């Protein structure tokens, strides 16, 4: 039985699933490029923001200093 052939999600090179050590990626380079895209927020899962994670507060929203 032949192993499944898939495409690397980063470079789209075809690889054998069973023999790829960095699956689903073809290489460590492609794996790290994908990780970097997630960390720099180029990739994101759509959905509502978590409570308290709406974004940076604007100066009008910050509490006033009583002094």
PyMOL commands that set and color helices and strands:
alter all, ss='L'
color gray80, all
select helices_A, chain A and resi 28-39
alter helices_A, ss='H'
color red, helices_A
select strands_A, chain A and resi 5-7+14-16
alter strands_A, ss='S'
color yellow, strands_A
deselect
rebuild
show_as cartoon
